């Protein structure tokens, strides 16, 4: 039986965590080239305050994700989703009015391809929501690329798109045009 536990970023085996994330993203090799992350990129993107959700069975890491403050991804000059540096947008609303303000961010999620469709993604999302509620946080935020087919997946859990932006092939190692979606669920 699989067990879920949460550790600090410093306690996580980032080599194993990045491996799961990269193998999960390997499903999209037809539209996304390269690796999603490395141990050092994972640490940089997640930030020192992140907590890592681990789903393990018989000593094997089956699924993983991280949670951290969503503000980390809306302030200019900090890393944006997928580890990209955000550009200062003078026309953007102030960070405090961003839909992710005050939210818990759920990201860098991956499930080993051979155990997909066993409910581990749902388990992690629901646990992140319980963590947010326990911390008095009323909203969970995440980002995904529409072409991965995950917008519909998260909509099943009552997340909705609050911002969508189109990018040309070549952006984030994609070989196709793609749309990045920021999503939110109010708890």
Backbone as a ProteinNet text record, in pm:
[ID]
protein_1_A
[PRIMARY]
XXXXXXXXXXXXXXXXXXXXXXXXXXXXXXXXXXXXXXXXXXXXXXXXXXXXXXXXXXXXXXXXXXXXXXXXXXXXXXXXXXXXXXXXXXXXXXXXXXXXXXXXXXXXXXXXXXXXXXXXXXXXXXXXXXXXXXXXXXXXXXXXXXXXXXXXXXXXXXXXXXXXXXXXXXXXXXXXXXXXXXXXXXX
[TERTIARY]
84.4	0	89	53.8	130.8	106.3	211.7	204	247.7	181.8	214.4	283.8	389.2	453.1	499.1	519.1	562.5	692.4	791.1	921	958.5	1052.4	1105.4	1188.6	1213.5	1296.5	1432.7	1489.1	1622.6	1624.5	1510	1502.7	1477.5	1434.3	1397.1	1520.7	1513	1615.6	1584	1643.7	1607.3	1647.8	1745.5	1781.7	1665.1	1609.7	1496.6	1371.9	1347.3	1229.9	1235.3	1347.8	1362.2	1348.2	1396.7	1383.3	1238.2	1156.4	1013.3	948.3	976.5	918	957.8	1083.6	1129.5	1069.2	1056.9	993.8	846.3	778.5	638.5	625.8	713	709.2	752.5	820.9	861	741.9	624.1	501.2	472.5	528.5	499.7	616	700.1	819.5	785.2	664.2	624.1	599.7	583.5	562.9	662.8	733.6	826.1	958.4	1064.2	1196.1	1277.2	1362.8	1452.6	1393.7	1465.2	1422.3	1345.7	1247.1	1169.9	1253	1337.8	1412.5	1534.7	1620.5	1734.9	1724	1801.2	1793.7	1818.3	1916.3	1944.4	1836.5	1785.1	1676.6	1549.9	1523.5	1407.1	1417.7	1532.4	1552.4	1535.6	1590.8	1578	1433	1363.3	1224.6	1134.2	1149.6	1063.2	1089.6	1215	1250.2	1269.9	1347.7	1388	1270.8	1160.7	1046.4	951.4	978	887.7	884.2	770.2	754.3	729.3	784.4	775.4	684	585.7	494	551.3	563.2	618.6	516.2	491.7	408.3	500.7	510.2	606.3	537.6	595.6	546.3	665.8	682.8	792.7	928.3	948.7	1075.2	1093.2	994.2	1002.4	920.1	979.3	908.1	821.1	689.8	594.9	546	534.1	478.7	532.1	536.7	587.6	530.8	526.5	488.3	542.6	530.9	575.6	468.9	472.2	385.3	470.8	432.3	501.3	407.5	448.7	368.5	361.6	240.7	223.7	283.1	298.3	358.6	497.4	563.4	697	694.7	580.4	570.7	500.2	460.4	392.5	469.8	571.9	651.7	753.5	766.1	867.2	1006.4	1089	1226.4	1244.3	1135.6	1145.9	1121	1147.3	1124.9	976.6	942.6	805.6	788.9	669.2	649.1	746.9	786.2	885.4	1022.8	1044.7	1177.3	1218	1125.6	1157.7	1155.2	1247.6	1247.2	1134.3	1054.3	944.2	997.4	937.5	970.8	878.5	927.3	844.4	744.9	618.1	511.3	449.1	477.2	430.4	278.4	211.8	66.9	-1.6	76.8	18.2	-38.1	-142.7	-197.1	-96	-107	-15.1	-24.6	84.2	89.5	-22.8	-59.8	-163.1	-300.8	-322.3	-451.1	-444.2	-329.6	-315	-399.3	-463.2	-546.2	-469.9	-337.2	-258.1	-218.6	-247	-208.4	-272.5	-192.7	-240.3	-265.9	-230.7	-258.7	-138.5	-167.6	-63.8	-43.7	80.6	112	140.8	80.3	101.6	171.1	288.8	359.3	463.7	537.2	641.4	589.8	467.8	403.7	442	460.4	488.6	455.1	408.5	379.2	456.3	519.3	592	496	539.5	449.9	387.1	458.1	403.2	299	278.2	174.7	72.7	70.4	-30.7	-168.6	-267.6	-407.7	-437.9	-357.1	-386	-430.8	-451.9	-504.3	-399.1	-271.9	-167	-168.8	-204.3	-216.7	-326.9	-441.1	-554.4	-514.9	-447.3	-402.8	-317.6	-224.3	-135.8	-211.9	-299.6	-377.7	-463.9	-534.5	-621	-540.7	-422	-339	-291	-253.1	-211.6	-326.3	-447.3	-563.1	-584.5	-566	-577.2	-466.6	-347.1	-236.3	-270.3	-323.3	-360.6	-464.6	-568.6	-675.2	-620.6	-532.3	-473.9	-390	-331.5	-250.1	-333.6	-465.7	-552.8	-550.7	-503.4	-497.1	-624.3	-687	-818.7	-816.9	-697.1	-689.5	-564.3	-576.5	-462	-446.1	-322.1	-291.3	-196.4	-203.7	-110.9	-100.3	0.2	18.1	38.2	-16.3	1.3	-7.7	35.8	28.7	-92	-178.5	-303.7	-278.3	-173.6	-146.2	-110.2	-79.1	-55.7	-186.6	-298.8	-427.3	-461.7	-386.9	-408.4	-505.6	-537.9	-637.5	-767.9	-809.7	-932.8	-920.8	-804	-781.2	-805.6	-743.7	-759.6	-899.7	-965.6	-1102.9	-1195	-1163.5	-1243.5	-1239.3	-1134.3	-1119	-1160.6	-1233.2	-1287.7	-1184.4	-1073.1	-979.6	-1031.4	-1006.6	-1048	-933	-930.8	-825.8	-852.5	-750.5	-762.9	-678	-585.5	-503.5	-448.8	-450	-396.3	-316.1	-198.9	-112	-54.3	-55.6	-5.1	142.5	216.6	358.9	388.3	486.2	528.6	622.5	630.6	726.4	864.4	943.2	1075.1	1077.9	964.3	952.8	950.7	1026.9	1032.3	1060.2	1136.3	1171.2	1052.5	944.6	832.4	860	817.8	834.7	705.4	602.5	473.9	433.6	346.4	284.8	208.8	203.9	139.6	81.2	-6.6	-74.7	-52.1	7.8	31.9	-90	-143.3	-263.9	-233.8	-271.6	-267	-406.3	-412.1	-539	-549	-671.4	-696.8	-817.3	-813.1	-931.2	-949.2	-1067.4	-1101	-1148	-1095	-1130.5	-1249.2
-118.3	0	124.8	220.4	343.9	432.1	501.5	594.2	731.8	834.2	972.3	1034.4	1108.8	1187.4	1319.6	1417.1	1550.8	1580.7	1629.5	1664.4	1805.4	1865.2	1994.4	1973	2079.6	2070.4	2011.3	2051.1	2004.3	1855.7	1799.9	1657.9	1569	1626.5	1547.9	1501.8	1382.5	1331.1	1390.4	1506	1578.6	1506.3	1419.4	1338.5	1246.4	1178	1088.2	1167.4	1279.4	1362.1	1414.2	1471.9	1523.2	1410.4	1291.3	1177.2	1142.1	1139.1	1110	1217.6	1343.7	1453.9	1442	1416.2	1406.8	1287.7	1174	1058.7	1086.2	1153.4	1189.2	1283	1382.3	1475.9	1409.4	1296.8	1222.8	1178.2	1170.5	1136.8	1239	1358.5	1467.4	1493.1	1393	1410.4	1454.1	1428	1467.3	1618.1	1686.8	1832.1	1909.6	1838.9	1903.4	1828.3	1897.8	1834.9	1866.7	1775.9	1800.6	1753.9	1782	1745.8	1861.2	1830.5	1934.6	2002.9	1926.6	1985.2	1900.8	1957	1886.3	1906.8	1835.5	1858.9	2004.5	2068.3	2207.9	2302.1	2277.8	2360.6	2343.2	2221.2	2194.8	2277.6	2272.7	2348.4	2497.5	2548.6	2691.4	2729.8	2648.4	2680.1	2669.4	2565.4	2543.8	2646.4	2680	2773.7	2702.8	2763.2	2701	2668.9	2741	2719.4	2609.6	2553.7	2453.7	2326.2	2260.7	2126.9	2031.5	1913.2	1815.5	1701.4	1672.8	1561.9	1439.1	1331.3	1206.6	1095.1	1019.9	900.9	783	694.4	584.1	451.2	346.7	212.1	118	41.7	-54.3	10.2	132.2	201.6	268.3	261.9	322.2	449.8	556.8	682.8	669.6	680.9	664.7	797	896.7	1026.2	1133.8	1255.3	1366.5	1497.9	1593.8	1731	1820.6	1949.5	2041.3	2145.9	2202.9	2314.7	2424.6	2546.5	2662.7	2782.7	2895.5	3016.3	3056.4	3080.7	3120	3257.4	3341.2	3473.5	3462.6	3351.2	3329.2	3342.9	3315.3	3313.4	3433.7	3531.3	3648	3776.7	3774.9	3895.2	3910.2	4028.9	4048.9	4017.4	3959.2	3929.5	3793.3	3728.8	3594.4	3495.7	3370.5	3269.4	3251.6	3237.7	3207.9	3059	3014.5	2872.2	2819.8	2697.4	2629.6	2692.2	2766.5	2819.7	2937.6	2994.9	3107.8	3237.8	3325.7	3455.3	3539.4	3596	3680.9	3817.6	3871.6	4006.1	4103.6	4221.5	4322.7	4375.2	4356.4	4401	4525.4	4640	4765.7	4778.9	4702.7	4708.2	4604	4518.5	4412.2	4470.3	4407.7	4455	4429.4	4500.1	4475.8	4331.5	4281.3	4141.8	4107.2	4198.8	4166.5	4143.5	4187.2	4162.5	4044.9	3982.7	3865.7	3751.5	3670.1	3560	3459.8	3457.8	3365.5	3426.1	3553.7	3618.3	3544.8	3513.1	3444.4	3296.5	3241.7	3100.9	3011.9	2884.8	2782.2	2732.6	2728.1	2682.4	2532.8	2459.6	2316.6	2300.7	2239.6	2228.3	2119.6	2115.9	2016.9	1876.6	1851	1722.2	1620.6	1499.1	1390.8	1256.6	1165.9	1029.1	937.7	835.4	740.3	686.5	684	641.5	503.4	410	275	263.1	369.8	365.7	478.4	541.8	644.4	579.9	660.2	616.9	527.2	539	467.4	563.9	691.7	787.8	866	853.1	922.5	1073.2	1115.4	1259.1	1319.4	1255.4	1301.6	1304.6	1202.1	1195.9	1317.1	1353.2	1467.1	1598.8	1616.8	1740.7	1756.8	1652.3	1659.7	1684.6	1625.6	1649.4	1794.8	1848.3	1989	2079.4	2047.5	2126.4	2118	1999	1984.4	2061.6	2060.3	2137.1	2285.9	2334	2475.7	2508.6	2429	2454.2	2452.7	2357.6	2348.9	2471.4	2531.4	2652.6	2780.1	2767.8	2884.8	2951.6	2881.1	2934.2	2893.6	2987.7	2965.4	2937.2	2922.4	2905.3	2824.9	2736.1	2662.6	2703.3	2726.9	2769.8	2669.6	2664.2	2579.6	2632.6	2587.1	2623.3	2497.8	2497.1	2383.4	2431	2347.2	2376	2302	2374.7	2317.9	2195.1	2197.1	2086.9	1956.6	1962.2	1840	1768.1	1836	1776.4	1781.4	1859	1861.6	1969.6	2065	2165.2	2092.7	2003.7	1928	1839.7	1781.8	1698.8	1780.4	1896.9	1979.1	2039	2061.6	2111.6	2010.6	1882.6	1780.3	1799.9	1867.3	1894.2	2036.8	2101.8	2236.6	2348.8	2325.9	2434.7	2502.4	2632.2	2703.4	2793	2813.4	2894.8	3041.6	3109.3	3252.4	3336.5	3271.2	3341.7	3237.8	3272.3	3183.8	3267.8	3219.8	3294	3199.7	3243.4	3162.9	3192.9	3087.9	3099.2	3021.2	3067.4	3000.4	2884.5	2790.6	2680.9	2740.3	2669.9	2719	2773.3	2815.7	2864.8	2743.7	2744.8	2636.3	2500.1	2495.3	2369.8	2298.4	2370.7	2311.4	2315.2	2211.3	2206.8	2243.8	2278.3	2322.4	2451.8	2526.6	2640.1	2584.4	2659.7	2608.5	2721.8	2684.2	2782	2746.2	2839	2821.9	2874.4	2793.8	2829.2	2835.7	2947.1	2959.3	2925	2837.1	2787.8	2810	2816.4	2839.2	2757.9	2716.5	2657.8	2728	2781.7	2839.1	2726.2	2722.2	2615.3	2654.5
0	0	0	-81.8	-92.6	29.3	69.9	182.7	136	188.6	156.1	276	248.7	354	294.9	382.6	342.1	413.6	336.5	392.5	347.9	417.9	373.8	248.2	176.5	56.7	90.4	203.9	242.1	276.9	317.2	352.6	231.6	121.8	4.2	-72.3	-126.6	-217	-354.7	-383.7	-505.6	-633.1	-625.3	-742.1	-777.9	-677.9	-700.7	-740.8	-674.3	-702.5	-846.5	-885.8	-1022.7	-1124.3	-1090.6	-1180.4	-1207.7	-1103.1	-1121.2	-1207.6	-1176.4	-1253.4	-1400.5	-1427.4	-1565.8	-1639.8	-1571.2	-1637.5	-1664.7	-1574	-1596.9	-1716.8	-1724.6	-1836.7	-1966.7	-1957.7	-2076.7	-2160.5	-2100.4	-2174.1	-2283.5	-2267.9	-2361.8	-2457.4	-2478.9	-2562.2	-2704.2	-2748.7	-2883.7	-2895.1	-2781.1	-2785.8	-2700.4	-2609.9	-2516.3	-2519.6	-2553.2	-2562.5	-2437	-2401.7	-2289.7	-2158.2	-2052.6	-1918.7	-1856	-1774.1	-1705.9	-1599.7	-1528.2	-1418.1	-1384.6	-1304.3	-1245.5	-1095.2	-1015.7	-870.5	-831.5	-891.9	-855.9	-908.6	-1029.6	-1082.8	-999.1	-955.5	-870.4	-743	-678.8	-554.5	-578.5	-687.9	-719	-745.4	-822.8	-856.5	-734.8	-657.3	-541.2	-431.3	-408.4	-302.5	-169.8	-84.4	42	134.2	121.7	210.9	162.1	46.7	-11	72.7	63.9	121.2	4.9	14.8	-93.3	-49.3	-132	-108.7	-178.9	-104.4	-157.4	-139.6	-245.8	-238.1	-265.3	-166.1	-175	-145.7	-202.5	-176.9	-180.1	-73	-62.8	-94.1	-43.8	-62.1	-197.2	-283.2	-416.6	-420.6	-473.4	-493.1	-617.7	-597.8	-708.2	-764.3	-677.4	-719.2	-626.6	-678.2	-599.3	-650.8	-562.6	-597	-487.5	-507.1	-402.7	-379.9	-260	-226.1	-164.1	-194.2	-140	-155.5	-109.4	-124.3	-271.4	-319.5	-459.5	-488.2	-385.7	-407.1	-467.8	-442.1	-498.4	-651.1	-710.9	-856.8	-916.3	-834.5	-890.7	-869.2	-789.8	-767.9	-880.7	-940	-1044.2	-989.4	-1073.7	-1036.7	-973.8	-931.6	-878.4	-990.7	-964	-1065.2	-1090.6	-1214.7	-1251.6	-1268.2	-1299.4	-1322.9	-1426.7	-1410.7	-1494.4	-1479	-1370.4	-1342.5	-1428.1	-1502	-1588.9	-1508.9	-1537.6	-1470.1	-1528.2	-1441.3	-1487.3	-1526.6	-1629.3	-1672.6	-1601.4	-1571.1	-1507.4	-1610.5	-1583.6	-1671.7	-1608.7	-1665.8	-1608.3	-1612.6	-1700.3	-1710.1	-1621.9	-1557.7	-1475.4	-1346.7	-1296	-1167.7	-1056.6	-947.3	-836.5	-787.8	-734.3	-691.3	-594.4	-507.5	-408.2	-470.6	-594.5	-659.2	-757.2	-768.4	-855.5	-798.9	-883.9	-834.2	-746.7	-757.8	-676.8	-542.4	-519.7	-393.2	-276.2	-177	-58	-76.9	-192.3	-222.9	-190.7	-177.5	-170	-312.6	-357.8	-493.2	-490.8	-582.9	-602	-736.1	-737.8	-864.2	-866.4	-977.6	-1000.5	-971.2	-1013.3	-986.4	-1093.1	-1049.4	-1142.1	-1080.7	-1165	-1125.1	-1219.4	-1163.9	-1248.5	-1354.7	-1480.7	-1588.7	-1568.9	-1508.6	-1493.2	-1382.5	-1304.3	-1200.1	-1217	-1333.3	-1359.5	-1359.5	-1331.3	-1326.2	-1206.4	-1100.8	-976.3	-866.1	-901.4	-805.1	-728.6	-765.5	-691.2	-715	-836.5	-863.9	-779.1	-777.4	-696.1	-548.3	-502.4	-363.3	-327.5	-416	-387.9	-391.3	-489.9	-499.4	-374.4	-336.8	-219.6	-92	-82.8	35.6	38.7	-75.9	-81.5	-36.4	-76.6	-35.2	116.1	173.8	319.8	391.2	333.9	392.7	393.1	281.2	272.2	378.1	386	483.5	626	655.9	790.1	823.1	719.8	738.4	730.4	716.3	707.2	571.7	470.8	334.6	262.2	196.1	135.9	-14	-72.7	-218.1	-252.3	-352	-405.1	-551.4	-592	-728.2	-794.1	-924.9	-1000	-1141.7	-1211.8	-1351.9	-1434.1	-1553.6	-1643.2	-1787.6	-1876.3	-2018.7	-2075.5	-2143	-2193.8	-2280.2	-2359.7	-2451.8	-2379.9	-2251.2	-2173.4	-2141.3	-2159.5	-2127.7	-1980.3	-1903.7	-1759.4	-1713	-1798.8	-1760.3	-1726.7	-1814	-1791.3	-1667.1	-1646	-1527.1	-1399.9	-1390.3	-1270	-1259.3	-1370.8	-1365.3	-1297.2	-1306.5	-1236.8	-1085.4	-1036.9	-893.2	-858.2	-949.6	-929.8	-940.9	-1008.5	-1040.2	-1165.6	-1176.8	-1297.5	-1345.3	-1475.2	-1537.4	-1505.6	-1450.5	-1422	-1517.2	-1586.6	-1685.2	-1782	-1909.8	-2012.8	-2110.4	-2143	-2233.9	-2338.3	-2464.5	-2575.4	-2599.4	-2632.1	-2662.9	-2790.4	-2863.7	-2986.3	-2953.4	-3045.5	-3032.2	-3005.9	-2926.1	-2888	-2746.2	-2695.6	-2558.2	-2464.6	-2358.5	-2259.1	-2322.2	-2426.8	-2494.5	-2560.1	-2588.2	-2659.7	-2809	-2879.5	-3024.6	-3095.7	-3019.4	-3074.3	-3004.9	-3069.5	-3001.8	-2880.9	-2773	-2652.4	-2569.8	-2478.1	-2393.4	-2246.9	-2175.1	-2031.9	-1956.2	-1865.9	-1790.5	-1641.8	-1580.4	-1434.9	-1384.2	-1284	-1232.5	-1082.3	-1032.8	-891.7	-847.4	-722.4	-657.3	-524	-502.2	-372.7	-281.9	-162.5	-68	17.1
[MASK]
+++++++++++++++++++++++++++++++++++++++++++++++++++++++++++++++++++++++++++++++++++++++++++++++++++++++++++++++++++++++++++++++++++++++++++++++++++++++++++++++++++++++++++++++++++++++++++

